[in-house]
Amino acid sequence: MKIYTKAGDLGKTSLIGGTRVPKSHIRIESYGTVDELNSFIGLLSDLVSDTGIKTVLKEVQDRLFTVGSSLACDPDKEPNLKIPDLKEEDIAYLEKLIDQMNEVLEPMKSFILPGGNQAISTAHIARCVCRRAERWCVNLQEEDLFVDTMVIKYLNRLSDYLFVLARYIGHLNGVADSPWKPRV
């Protein structure tokens, strides 16, 4: 099987189900941003040594493929297709992880600046890309284009997880938060 089909050479692509849309369509932007996020999660996994974190990030990548599949599907044809679904347990899992990490972290007293080492910075980049994916999904919703509300909820919680994970990676590596000190 060849990776190139030439079907997109004129600026259109197919959703799952066969519907052709412009590559600039907000549905394409939404799942393209989820794909970008998944790549940053892979990079983050490569930068951390903790096997528990790596296991969680692999699970997150799997869920992001679920999210991407949902977003890439023609909503009118979705009931006839077997697209994996997100579940409330996926969100509860992230919340549990956030709570566990927060138990060992110092309470935040100010905004913090991203950085400290490559893994911390990459977690913050992934968080920002996650927020962008969430905004694209909200944009779909505002344009009355179907997006599963679980997708938005999962991306919202995932960005929270990535923020706390960045701090937790710092904790594991002895790198303190860098507080933002506004100029007054």
Secondary structure by P-SEA (a helix, b strand, c coil): cccccccccccccccccccccccccaaaaaaaaaaaaaaaaaaaaaacccaaaaaaaaaaaaaaaaaaaaaacccccccccbbbbbcaaaaaaaaaaaaaaacccccccccccccccaaaaaaaaaaaaaaaaaaaaaaaaaacccccaaaaaaaaaaaaaaaaaaaaaaaaaccccccccccc
